[in-house]
Amino acid sequence: MNERGVDVEIPFTKMHGLGNDYIYVNGFEVGLADPSTVAQRISDRHRGVGSDGLVLILPSDRADFRMRMWNPDGSESEQCGNALRCIARYVYERGLTDRTAFTIETGAGQVKAVLDLLPAPSGGRARVGAVETDLGPPVLERERIPLQGSPPAGRVIGERWMVDGDPLTVSAVSMGNPHLVIEVDSVAQAPVTTLGPRLEHDPRFPRRTNVGFVEVSAPDHLRLRVWERGTGETLACGSGAAAATVAMVLRGRAHSPLAIDLPGGRLEAAWREGEGVRIKGPAAFICDGVFTLDGATPEA
């Protein structure tokens, strides 16, 4: 990616959606030859900037903007609900668009973003208060998630699994990225950091999976913690919130619209079968900076 001994300086912006923090690089101005390696180095919370991954904001031939994202382990992911909201705020407040509704191309398809604007200060540009994203319809067929098993076109909704001798009630949903949703009595006591990595690498998921632990507090209120594929537990997961919404509505345990509380805060979700899942929440700037990719440091 860079010749040994040659430092590379990468301008970046750090943002978060309910504590789900990523490093954003403006791909209209900056090119990265090896974003997988950059993601591993820049995401390191002790030797880098520290984040849940790297996101590139890019031009698109199919939509208004394009996102690509990499996890801290260097693997590329299809999309991220919280990152999409951050991109939407970034492109508006940094002057890449004047529109308050636009599309973003992801590895899972196009997403529509709609901005709620706060009153503009005198002589200034309006700020974004919240962003609603339509993540598209969920994918429920096993072979498309992908999840091995029969029938390939069947759904896994409220299925009973035995994992290491323990019974689980699970649902499998893809929001462009795979999710396994596990029903629990209490998210506070859920085995997120032990069962999460175990199921992320379950051989039934050929591309690994995100693992959500959901508690139904009321028909219009869920609590959720998510072990994210390639990252670990995060403070929030937008696509995980969408997957939990779909699973609990199909199970008859919740109805739309509903509130979803994650460790980092609350998201609003709405979904009816046959439509896209809409997620609404905040996006926040943290800082701008320049990351020096030290050419003298051996590649990890």
Backbone bond lengths (Angstrom), bond angles and torsions (degrees), N, CA, C in turn:
res aa  C-N    CA-C-N  psi(-1)  N-CA   C-N-CA  omega(-1)  CA-C   N-CA-C  phi
1 M - - - 1.437 - - 1.521 111.11 -
2 N 1.339 116.66 -41.93 1.456 119.94 173.53 1.519 107.78 -139.09
3 E 1.329 116.24 145.21 1.454 119.39 -179.01 1.520 109.12 -63.82
4 R 1.323 115.18 139.34 1.452 120.29 -179.75 1.530 109.77 -57.15
5 G 1.321 115.34 128.38 1.454 120.74 -178.95 1.513 113.61 95.74
6 V 1.340 118.00 -7.12 1.459 121.77 179.65 1.525 108.71 -107.65
7 D 1.333 116.95 119.47 1.457 121.23 177.56 1.521 110.28 -78.75
8 V 1.326 116.02 144.83 1.459 122.23 175.87 1.524 107.73 -120.28
9 E 1.327 116.86 127.22 1.457 121.54 179.29 1.521 109.59 -100.95
10 I 1.347 115.92 127.49 1.452 122.47 -174.13 1.529 109.10 -120.94
11 P 1.335 118.50 107.31 1.472 120.10 174.10 1.527 109.86 -65.49
12 F 1.327 116.93 139.28 1.462 120.14 -177.52 1.526 110.31 -147.02
13 T 1.321 114.52 164.76 1.456 123.43 169.65 1.514 107.31 -127.35
14 K 1.316 116.03 132.95 1.460 120.03 175.72 1.527 108.70 -102.07
15 M 1.345 115.91 130.29 1.457 122.31 -179.65 1.527 109.15 -136.08
16 H 1.323 115.74 165.39 1.466 118.53 175.13 1.521 110.28 -145.09
17 G 1.319 114.78 150.66 1.449 123.33 169.81 1.507 107.93 -117.64
18 L 1.330 116.65 104.33 1.464 122.63 -176.69 1.528 111.92 55.88
19 G 1.336 116.17 37.56 1.459 120.43 177.29 1.517 114.34 88.61
20 N 1.326 118.57 -7.58 1.464 122.75 175.01 1.533 106.03 -81.63
21 D 1.334 116.15 96.24 1.464 121.05 -167.50 1.525 112.30 -100.82
22 Y 1.331 114.84 138.50 1.464 121.64 178.33 1.521 109.87 -135.60
23 I 1.315 114.25 157.81 1.451 122.38 172.42 1.523 107.47 -94.78
24 Y 1.328 116.81 124.85 1.463 122.35 -177.56 1.522 109.51 -109.16
25 V 1.331 115.20 131.05 1.464 121.48 177.90 1.522 107.84 -119.36
26 N 1.326 115.93 128.86 1.457 122.33 -179.55 1.519 109.21 -76.57
27 G 1.328 116.30 99.74 1.453 121.66 -177.81 1.516 114.38 -72.27
28 F 1.346 117.50 -7.10 1.457 120.62 172.46 1.529 110.09 -72.34
29 E 1.337 116.14 -21.09 1.463 121.09 -175.69 1.523 113.61 -119.90
30 V 1.322 117.25 -25.49 1.467 121.71 -172.97 1.525 109.29 -125.90
31 G 1.334 117.18 135.05 1.449 121.80 174.56 1.519 110.95 -111.77
32 L 1.338 117.52 139.78 1.462 122.28 178.23 1.520 108.71 -118.80
33 A 1.326 116.02 123.18 1.460 120.25 -177.97 1.529 112.07 -73.81
34 D 1.328 116.96 -32.05 1.465 120.79 -176.09 1.529 109.25 -138.93
35 P 1.341 117.65 74.48 1.466 119.76 -176.06 1.521 114.07 -62.90
36 S 1.343 118.62 -25.15 1.465 120.09 177.87 1.517 110.93 -62.05
37 T 1.327 116.34 -45.96 1.464 119.81 178.49 1.517 110.87 -67.97
38 V 1.337 117.14 -40.73 1.466 120.15 177.90 1.527 109.97 -59.55
39 A 1.341 117.11 -42.25 1.461 120.67 -179.58 1.526 111.16 -59.41
40 Q 1.331 116.67 -43.62 1.463 119.41 -179.52 1.525 111.92 -64.48
41 R 1.315 115.85 -40.36 1.464 119.93 -176.69 1.532 112.04 -76.42
42 I 1.324 117.03 -45.29 1.461 120.05 -174.19 1.523 111.49 -75.45
43 S 1.355 118.20 -26.68 1.465 121.42 -177.98 1.518 112.74 -79.80
44 D 1.324 117.81 -16.88 1.468 121.86 -178.32 1.522 109.61 -58.33
45 R 1.321 116.96 123.40 1.466 120.55 -174.97 1.521 113.21 -80.35
46 H 1.323 117.89 -3.43 1.463 120.93 177.29 1.519 112.09 -114.65
47 R 1.340 117.04 -33.55 1.462 120.35 -176.63 1.528 113.15 -115.89
48 G 1.323 116.46 -0.91 1.453 120.95 178.18 1.517 110.57 -125.98
49 V 1.326 116.04 -153.33 1.466 120.37 175.68 1.518 109.66 -77.54
50 G 1.328 115.91 -39.43 1.461 120.97 -179.13 1.518 111.16 97.02
51 S 1.342 117.03 117.86 1.462 119.99 -179.90 1.519 109.50 -170.82
52 D 1.338 114.70 174.01 1.458 121.29 173.58 1.520 111.84 -87.26
53 G 1.334 117.24 5.81 1.449 120.22 176.83 1.517 112.64 150.21
54 L 1.318 115.20 -174.92 1.467 124.13 -176.53 1.518 109.03 -119.78
55 V 1.336 116.83 135.19 1.461 122.61 179.09 1.524 109.08 -126.82
56 L 1.328 115.86 130.18 1.458 121.63 173.83 1.524 109.02 -102.26
57 I 1.332 117.06 132.02 1.462 123.86 174.78 1.516 106.87 -100.95
58 L 1.342 116.57 116.22 1.457 121.51 -166.47 1.525 111.70 -128.89
59 P 1.323 116.93 159.91 1.469 119.88 169.14 1.517 109.98 -69.52
60 S 1.344 115.62 158.87 1.462 120.81 -178.33 1.519 109.64 -138.81
61 D 1.332 115.62 144.17 1.456 121.32 173.43 1.521 111.83 -86.61
62 R 1.349 116.70 -11.13 1.455 120.64 -173.46 1.527 112.92 -112.94
63 A 1.326 116.54 -24.02 1.459 121.22 -175.96 1.530 108.64 -137.52
64 D 1.325 115.40 -174.45 1.474 118.75 179.23 1.524 111.45 -73.04
65 F 1.337 116.24 -35.29 1.466 121.83 179.18 1.530 108.06 -144.30
66 R 1.325 115.05 167.90 1.459 121.17 177.47 1.516 109.25 -134.13
67 M 1.326 116.77 141.49 1.455 121.17 173.89 1.523 109.88 -117.54
68 R 1.335 115.87 142.23 1.450 122.34 165.19 1.515 106.64 -130.25
69 M 1.328 116.73 143.72 1.470 119.17 -176.11 1.517 110.94 -141.07
70 W 1.338 114.31 147.38 1.453 123.48 179.24 1.518 109.53 -127.10
71 N 1.321 115.69 140.35 1.453 122.53 177.28 1.531 110.29 -79.73
72 P 1.328 117.84 166.29 1.473 120.18 179.41 1.526 114.07 -60.84
73 D 1.341 117.22 -20.81 1.474 118.71 177.87 1.525 112.04 -86.19
74 G 1.345 117.15 2.44 1.454 121.20 178.41 1.509 115.07 92.55
75 S 1.330 117.92 -7.51 1.463 120.49 178.91 1.521 110.10 -78.21
76 E 1.331 116.23 145.98 1.459 120.50 179.39 1.521 109.29 -91.28
77 S 1.319 116.04 139.39 1.458 122.08 178.88 1.524 109.86 -113.24
78 E 1.332 115.44 158.96 1.459 119.50 -174.59 1.524 112.43 -73.12
79 Q 1.332 116.70 -42.84 1.456 119.79 -178.85 1.520 109.39 -167.16
80 C 1.329 115.67 172.81 1.470 122.39 177.14 1.511 107.60 -150.15
81 G 1.329 117.02 123.49 1.452 120.89 -177.56 1.511 113.82 -62.07
82 N 1.320 117.44 -41.67 1.462 119.88 179.30 1.525 111.29 -68.98
83 A 1.325 117.02 -38.29 1.461 120.42 178.56 1.520 111.30 -65.39
84 L 1.324 117.52 -35.25 1.459 120.39 178.34 1.524 110.91 -62.11
85 R 1.322 117.49 -40.96 1.471 119.37 177.78 1.527 110.73 -64.59
86 C 1.324 116.42 -39.55 1.462 119.58 179.05 1.527 111.29 -65.30
87 I 1.327 116.54 -42.01 1.462 119.81 176.65 1.524 110.30 -59.14
88 A 1.337 116.21 -43.34 1.461 119.92 -178.76 1.526 110.92 -60.33
89 R 1.322 117.14 -43.21 1.465 118.78 178.12 1.524 110.56 -68.02
90 Y 1.316 116.97 -41.38 1.462 121.27 -177.96 1.528 111.12 -59.20
91 V 1.330 117.57 -51.03 1.470 119.08 -173.28 1.518 111.43 -67.05
92 Y 1.332 116.88 -28.49 1.471 118.64 178.16 1.531 111.18 -78.48
93 E 1.321 116.79 -51.74 1.466 119.14 -174.52 1.525 112.60 -74.11
94 R 1.332 118.38 -21.67 1.456 120.50 176.50 1.533 112.26 -93.57
95 G 1.332 116.37 8.04 1.449 120.64 170.56 1.513 116.31 80.30
96 L 1.342 118.20 18.24 1.467 119.94 177.05 1.524 111.87 -80.75
97 T 1.340 117.11 -14.58 1.460 121.60 174.78 1.519 108.52 -155.46
98 D 1.332 115.56 153.37 1.459 121.94 172.37 1.526 111.54 -104.25
99 R 1.320 116.44 -1.42 1.457 121.00 -177.59 1.520 110.80 -82.34
100 T 1.323 116.10 149.71 1.460 120.85 177.61 1.523 111.82 -104.68
101 A 1.316 117.20 2.25 1.468 122.61 172.80 1.516 107.24 -141.74
102 F 1.332 116.95 127.06 1.464 120.91 -177.08 1.518 108.80 -159.23
103 T 1.325 115.93 174.56 1.458 121.27 -177.10 1.525 110.31 -113.98
104 I 1.341 114.77 150.09 1.463 122.49 178.70 1.527 107.69 -128.37
105 E 1.312 115.71 123.78 1.464 120.95 176.72 1.520 109.67 -79.66
106 T 1.318 116.93 133.28 1.459 122.41 176.51 1.524 108.76 -128.58
107 G 1.311 116.14 174.85 1.453 120.47 175.67 1.508 112.85 -67.83
108 A 1.345 117.02 -10.37 1.457 121.91 179.43 1.518 112.42 -108.05
109 G 1.336 117.58 5.65 1.459 120.65 -177.49 1.517 111.23 119.55
110 Q 1.315 116.20 -171.07 1.456 121.20 -178.27 1.520 111.61 -89.89
111 V 1.330 115.15 142.34 1.454 123.08 177.69 1.515 108.41 -121.34
112 K 1.323 116.88 136.37 1.458 120.84 175.61 1.524 109.19 -96.15
113 A 1.323 116.37 132.40 1.460 122.42 178.03 1.523 109.43 -116.88
114 V 1.335 116.11 136.74 1.460 122.58 177.74 1.523 107.75 -127.16
115 L 1.338 116.30 129.16 1.458 121.88 -175.08 1.526 111.63 -97.42
116 D 1.330 116.19 138.12 1.460 122.50 165.04 1.519 106.74 -97.87
117 L 1.336 117.19 119.27 1.458 120.51 -176.73 1.522 111.33 -98.11
118 L 1.320 115.63 143.02 1.456 122.74 171.57 1.524 108.21 -85.45
119 P 1.331 117.72 157.84 1.468 119.41 177.82 1.526 111.22 -55.80
120 A 1.328 115.89 134.93 1.461 120.62 -178.51 1.515 110.30 -74.18
121 P 1.340 117.76 137.99 1.463 120.00 173.28 1.525 110.04 -65.91
122 S 1.308 117.08 159.00 1.457 121.46 -178.14 1.522 110.43 -55.81
123 G 1.341 115.50 119.93 1.456 120.01 178.25 1.511 114.71 75.30
124 G 1.343 117.73 5.08 1.462 120.26 -176.58 1.511 112.36 -114.59
125 R 1.306 115.24 176.26 1.463 122.24 179.87 1.522 109.34 -88.86
126 A 1.309 116.72 140.57 1.458 120.74 179.09 1.520 110.52 -60.42
127 R 1.322 116.17 149.15 1.454 122.10 176.31 1.519 109.31 -102.81
128 V 1.325 114.91 157.03 1.458 121.57 -179.07 1.522 109.04 -90.10
129 G 1.337 115.78 124.57 1.459 119.81 179.14 1.520 112.55 -89.31
130 A 1.319 117.00 -42.37 1.463 122.38 179.50 1.520 108.23 -153.21
131 V 1.324 115.50 161.95 1.458 121.52 179.81 1.524 108.69 -132.24
132 E 1.332 115.42 132.97 1.460 120.07 171.94 1.521 108.42 -107.42
133 T 1.316 116.51 130.14 1.459 121.40 177.46 1.524 109.60 -119.44
134 D 1.316 115.35 138.31 1.453 121.49 172.36 1.524 106.59 -98.76
135 L 1.325 116.47 106.99 1.459 121.66 -174.98 1.513 113.20 -81.99
136 G 1.327 117.16 1.68 1.450 120.38 179.18 1.517 112.15 88.21
137 P 1.335 117.27 169.81 1.463 120.88 -179.70 1.525 111.16 -66.82
138 P 1.316 117.26 146.13 1.467 119.85 176.02 1.521 111.34 -71.41
139 V 1.302 116.02 154.24 1.461 122.82 172.82 1.522 107.42 -104.21
140 L 1.315 116.73 127.16 1.467 120.84 -173.36 1.526 113.86 -118.86
141 E 1.339 118.33 -13.54 1.457 120.48 -179.19 1.528 110.18 -75.19
142 R 1.330 115.71 134.13 1.467 121.61 -176.50 1.533 112.56 -48.05
143 E 1.326 116.45 -52.97 1.459 120.14 -171.74 1.517 112.71 -66.34
144 R 1.323 117.85 -20.42 1.453 121.01 -178.98 1.524 112.06 -94.32
145 I 1.326 119.01 -11.90 1.472 120.28 -177.04 1.540 112.92 -68.26
146 P 1.321 125.15 -46.70 1.462 128.81 -6.06 1.533 111.16 -93.76
147 L 1.351 113.95 146.84 1.459 122.96 178.52 1.515 107.62 -141.67
148 Q 1.308 116.46 123.03 1.459 120.15 -178.71 1.523 110.86 -70.41
149 G 1.326 116.03 151.01 1.453 121.56 178.39 1.510 111.21 137.16
150 S 1.326 115.60 175.45 1.463 121.28 -177.61 1.528 109.91 -122.19
151 P 1.360 115.79 148.37 1.473 125.91 -7.02 1.526 110.34 -75.80
152 P 1.330 118.70 148.40 1.466 121.16 -176.86 1.521 113.46 -57.24
153 A 1.336 117.49 -32.92 1.459 120.49 -179.32 1.532 112.10 -91.61
154 G 1.339 117.49 4.11 1.453 120.87 -177.72 1.527 112.79 -79.77
155 R 1.312 114.99 165.14 1.464 122.12 177.73 1.524 111.06 -99.96
156 V 1.310 115.49 151.27 1.467 122.03 171.88 1.522 106.63 -115.41
157 I 1.313 116.55 93.18 1.463 122.62 -178.93 1.525 107.65 -130.28
158 G 1.322 116.29 111.99 1.462 120.77 -179.22 1.512 113.21 70.68
159 E 1.330 117.23 29.02 1.463 121.13 -178.79 1.528 109.94 -80.50
160 R 1.322 116.41 146.83 1.465 121.39 178.68 1.518 109.17 -93.43
161 W 1.327 116.02 121.77 1.459 122.81 176.57 1.521 109.03 -116.49
162 M 1.325 115.80 146.48 1.454 121.55 169.45 1.529 106.83 -104.85
163 V 1.308 116.61 121.25 1.461 121.83 179.60 1.526 107.85 -126.00
164 D 1.326 115.71 115.97 1.467 121.61 -178.31 1.525 111.40 52.87
165 G 1.349 115.81 36.73 1.450 120.82 176.75 1.512 115.12 85.90
166 D 1.328 117.97 -2.50 1.463 121.33 -179.19 1.521 110.16 -106.55
167 P 1.352 117.83 135.54 1.467 120.42 178.51 1.528 110.99 -79.74
168 L 1.342 116.55 136.22 1.451 122.28 178.12 1.517 109.21 -129.64
169 T 1.334 116.51 146.20 1.458 121.87 170.34 1.510 107.12 -104.20
170 V 1.340 116.68 116.64 1.454 121.14 -169.77 1.525 111.44 -128.88
171 S 1.320 114.28 154.81 1.463 122.46 171.64 1.517 107.61 -135.57
172 A 1.334 116.69 143.99 1.460 121.76 -179.19 1.524 109.31 -115.58
173 V 1.334 115.18 128.02 1.464 122.19 -176.57 1.522 107.92 -140.31
174 S 1.322 116.52 139.38 1.461 119.75 169.58 1.516 109.18 -110.99
175 M 1.333 115.71 130.09 1.462 121.89 170.76 1.528 108.08 -108.48
176 G 1.339 114.69 40.98 1.459 120.32 -169.80 1.507 110.78 90.66
177 N 1.329 117.16 -20.45 1.456 124.88 170.66 1.535 107.35 -132.34
178 P 1.319 118.45 146.95 1.464 120.71 -171.46 1.528 112.93 -76.73
179 H 1.332 115.06 141.23 1.464 121.72 177.50 1.518 109.91 -135.79
180 L 1.322 115.60 136.83 1.457 122.18 168.89 1.523 106.42 -110.76
181 V 1.328 117.16 120.55 1.463 122.71 -177.58 1.521 108.50 -103.98
182 I 1.338 116.32 122.97 1.453 122.52 -177.05 1.527 108.71 -112.39
183 E 1.325 116.89 127.76 1.459 121.27 179.47 1.530 110.12 -83.73
184 V 1.340 115.44 129.32 1.461 120.75 -179.53 1.521 109.41 -131.70
185 D 1.324 115.85 159.12 1.464 120.51 177.21 1.516 111.40 -77.40
186 S 1.346 116.52 -30.35 1.464 120.80 -177.27 1.515 109.05 -148.26
187 V 1.337 117.16 119.50 1.467 118.52 177.40 1.526 110.72 -69.44
188 A 1.329 116.50 -26.12 1.466 119.00 179.81 1.518 111.24 -62.66
189 Q 1.328 117.15 -31.16 1.465 121.52 -177.69 1.528 112.40 -105.10
190 A 1.304 117.77 6.26 1.463 120.98 -177.55 1.524 110.95 -68.90
191 P 1.325 118.66 143.86 1.470 122.24 -177.67 1.538 112.12 -82.45
192 V 1.327 115.63 58.26 1.463 120.74 -172.79 1.523 111.61 -61.18
193 T 1.333 116.86 -45.64 1.467 120.24 -172.96 1.523 113.88 -82.11
194 T 1.332 117.30 -7.58 1.466 119.78 176.96 1.523 111.12 -109.54
195 L 1.332 116.82 -50.75 1.450 120.17 179.89 1.531 111.50 -76.19
196 G 1.343 116.65 -30.13 1.459 120.33 179.59 1.523 112.81 -56.36
197 P 1.341 119.07 -56.99 1.466 119.25 179.54 1.527 113.00 -65.90
198 R 1.325 116.71 -30.60 1.473 119.81 177.58 1.528 110.05 -61.65
199 L 1.342 117.30 -44.88 1.456 120.73 -177.60 1.524 112.30 -82.05
200 E 1.317 118.50 -26.35 1.468 119.94 174.99 1.523 110.07 -54.54
201 H 1.321 116.48 -38.41 1.461 121.88 -176.21 1.530 112.56 -102.26
202 D 1.339 117.84 15.98 1.461 120.51 177.96 1.528 108.76 -59.40
203 P 1.336 118.05 129.85 1.476 120.66 -175.53 1.514 113.86 -62.18
204 R 1.329 118.64 -13.81 1.463 119.94 177.18 1.532 111.79 -70.77
205 F 1.340 116.42 -17.10 1.462 120.94 178.34 1.532 108.54 -106.81
206 P 1.317 118.57 98.79 1.470 120.33 -175.33 1.525 113.85 -64.66
207 R 1.332 118.11 -21.12 1.467 121.03 177.62 1.528 111.17 -111.25
208 R 1.329 115.79 22.31 1.465 122.37 -173.89 1.536 109.63 62.92
209 T 1.329 117.88 -178.72 1.461 120.08 -178.27 1.518 111.26 -154.10
210 N 1.315 115.88 153.78 1.461 122.35 165.71 1.528 107.26 -79.33
211 V 1.326 116.52 150.42 1.464 120.04 -176.48 1.526 108.71 -128.58
212 G 1.338 116.20 116.21 1.457 121.32 179.71 1.518 111.37 -106.76
213 F 1.319 116.01 139.30 1.463 122.77 176.83 1.520 106.92 -113.30
214 V 1.343 117.07 114.83 1.458 120.88 -171.36 1.520 111.30 -118.39
215 E 1.316 114.75 136.24 1.461 123.67 174.71 1.526 107.60 -116.54
216 V 1.330 116.72 127.85 1.464 120.97 177.33 1.521 108.10 -90.71
217 S 1.334 115.86 105.09 1.467 120.28 179.41 1.516 111.50 -81.31
218 A 1.335 116.22 -33.21 1.461 123.65 178.42 1.526 106.10 -160.83
219 P 1.330 118.32 164.96 1.470 118.68 -179.28 1.524 114.25 -58.93
220 D 1.320 117.67 -20.37 1.464 120.05 178.68 1.535 112.14 -116.19
221 H 1.327 116.18 21.59 1.467 119.33 -175.25 1.530 110.11 -149.26
222 L 1.338 116.18 118.60 1.458 122.22 175.65 1.515 110.28 -115.11
223 R 1.325 115.85 152.86 1.466 122.78 167.75 1.517 107.09 -116.63
224 L 1.338 116.24 140.93 1.467 118.82 -169.71 1.517 110.77 -146.48
225 R 1.334 114.49 137.90 1.465 121.75 166.45 1.520 107.28 -128.30
226 V 1.345 115.84 144.41 1.461 119.59 -173.87 1.522 111.01 -131.86
227 W 1.324 114.39 130.82 1.464 121.95 167.84 1.518 106.23 -93.10
228 E 1.350 116.94 112.35 1.460 120.24 -174.40 1.525 111.18 -91.24
229 R 1.310 114.36 136.11 1.456 122.77 178.69 1.534 110.35 -56.83
230 G 1.318 116.43 124.21 1.455 121.19 176.92 1.508 114.74 81.22
231 T 1.345 117.88 -0.24 1.464 121.22 -176.03 1.520 112.39 -129.01
232 G 1.333 117.29 -46.86 1.448 121.76 -172.18 1.518 109.66 109.03
233 E 1.320 117.62 -168.07 1.463 119.32 179.65 1.519 109.80 -69.38
234 T 1.325 116.06 134.62 1.460 122.14 177.12 1.525 109.10 -119.09
235 L 1.325 115.87 167.22 1.467 120.27 -178.81 1.526 112.09 -74.74
236 A 1.321 117.07 -19.64 1.464 120.44 178.57 1.519 108.86 -161.88
237 C 1.327 115.54 154.26 1.469 121.42 177.73 1.517 107.42 -147.50
238 G 1.347 116.63 110.25 1.449 120.73 -176.74 1.514 113.35 -67.85
239 S 1.344 116.97 -44.63 1.468 118.78 178.46 1.527 110.42 -68.57
240 G 1.348 116.90 -31.09 1.453 120.14 175.62 1.522 111.64 -66.35
241 A 1.344 116.42 -37.41 1.461 120.31 176.05 1.517 110.56 -64.64
242 A 1.337 116.71 -39.20 1.460 120.47 177.39 1.523 110.98 -64.27
243 A 1.343 116.48 -44.28 1.463 120.39 -179.87 1.525 111.27 -63.31
244 A 1.329 117.05 -41.03 1.469 120.46 178.74 1.520 110.97 -65.05
245 T 1.342 116.14 -38.25 1.462 120.19 177.41 1.527 110.59 -60.06
246 V 1.317 116.53 -50.42 1.462 121.14 -179.50 1.530 110.73 -59.30
247 A 1.331 116.03 -47.33 1.464 120.02 -176.43 1.524 111.43 -61.86
248 M 1.335 117.67 -45.13 1.461 120.05 -175.48 1.525 111.83 -75.08
249 V 1.334 118.05 -31.39 1.462 119.71 174.34 1.518 110.00 -66.87
250 L 1.329 117.88 -45.78 1.464 120.64 179.12 1.522 111.91 -65.35
251 R 1.302 116.60 -28.82 1.468 120.75 178.26 1.523 111.69 -78.29
252 G 1.346 117.12 -11.22 1.456 120.80 -177.82 1.506 113.40 78.01
253 R 1.333 116.50 15.12 1.456 120.25 -177.83 1.531 112.16 -97.49
254 A 1.326 117.11 -10.14 1.461 120.79 179.36 1.523 108.25 -148.42
255 H 1.335 115.41 162.97 1.458 120.03 176.66 1.520 109.09 -134.94
256 S 1.313 114.54 156.90 1.463 122.13 -177.56 1.533 109.55 -93.56
257 P 1.367 117.00 143.31 1.465 128.73 -1.11 1.521 110.80 -81.87
258 L 1.341 114.97 164.11 1.454 118.24 -179.93 1.526 111.12 -148.36
259 A 1.313 115.02 163.58 1.460 122.59 176.58 1.518 108.91 -102.98
260 I 1.330 116.05 140.57 1.456 121.16 179.41 1.525 108.51 -124.74
261 D 1.315 115.97 117.45 1.469 121.10 178.24 1.517 109.50 -95.48
262 L 1.322 115.55 123.82 1.464 123.68 175.61 1.517 107.94 -114.60
263 P 1.335 119.14 167.34 1.469 119.43 179.72 1.528 113.45 -53.93
264 G 1.355 118.10 -30.24 1.456 120.47 -178.19 1.507 115.12 -90.30
265 G 1.337 118.78 -8.13 1.454 120.54 -179.33 1.517 112.04 145.00
266 R 1.338 116.08 -163.49 1.464 121.48 -171.33 1.525 111.80 -111.15
267 L 1.349 115.09 139.60 1.449 123.60 169.99 1.518 109.06 -116.93
268 E 1.332 115.71 153.52 1.457 121.71 173.13 1.528 107.68 -105.88
269 A 1.332 116.39 138.20 1.461 120.64 -177.19 1.517 109.97 -133.99
270 A 1.345 114.82 147.32 1.458 120.32 176.82 1.525 108.63 -146.34
271 W 1.341 115.67 138.16 1.477 119.43 179.45 1.514 110.56 -160.85
272 R 1.336 114.79 136.39 1.458 122.52 167.56 1.517 107.70 -125.72
273 E 1.340 116.40 142.86 1.463 120.02 -175.80 1.527 110.30 -57.44
274 G 1.323 115.59 135.44 1.446 122.05 -176.81 1.514 113.72 94.26
275 E 1.338 117.08 -5.64 1.459 121.60 -179.70 1.525 110.32 -118.55
276 G 1.338 115.63 174.58 1.453 120.98 174.74 1.515 111.40 -79.59
277 V 1.313 116.34 157.31 1.462 121.70 177.23 1.529 108.47 -88.73
278 R 1.326 116.08 124.99 1.455 121.26 -179.60 1.526 109.42 -102.90
279 I 1.326 114.76 129.70 1.464 121.85 179.27 1.526 108.27 -124.05
280 K 1.320 116.74 132.19 1.461 120.87 -179.49 1.519 109.88 -127.12
281 G 1.338 115.62 135.81 1.454 120.11 179.05 1.512 111.20 -175.23
282 P 1.326 116.85 -175.31 1.456 121.46 -176.21 1.523 112.68 -87.63
283 A 1.314 114.51 167.01 1.467 123.61 170.89 1.516 106.32 -144.25
284 A 1.331 117.40 138.55 1.460 120.45 -172.76 1.518 112.07 -135.43
285 F 1.337 115.68 141.37 1.452 121.71 171.01 1.524 109.62 -78.99
286 I 1.324 116.56 144.62 1.462 122.25 173.80 1.524 109.87 -110.83
287 C 1.329 116.75 -56.63 1.460 119.92 -177.88 1.520 110.60 -166.46
288 D 1.332 115.13 163.79 1.458 123.01 169.24 1.523 107.74 -113.21
289 G 1.319 116.05 151.87 1.456 118.55 178.97 1.510 111.77 -168.64
290 V 1.303 114.76 -174.24 1.470 122.38 175.80 1.524 107.17 -129.46
291 F 1.332 116.10 123.00 1.450 121.66 178.57 1.518 109.56 -96.00
292 T 1.309 116.24 127.40 1.462 120.43 178.39 1.517 108.54 -95.31
293 L 1.318 115.17 113.47 1.456 120.84 174.83 1.518 107.21 -84.16
294 D 1.313 115.71 102.70 1.451 123.10 -171.11 1.521 110.60 -70.83
295 G 1.318 117.05 111.47 1.454 121.28 -179.26 1.509 113.95 -66.81
296 A 1.349 117.26 -15.71 1.463 120.40 179.88 1.520 111.71 -88.07
297 T 1.350 116.88 -9.14 1.460 120.36 -178.54 1.514 109.19 -86.35
298 P 1.344 118.43 126.84 1.469 120.00 179.04 1.505 110.59 -59.53
299 E 1.321 116.57 140.87 1.469 120.56 178.51 1.527 108.95 -66.74
300 A 1.346 114.81 136.02 1.465 119.63 178.93 1.515 110.48 -73.40
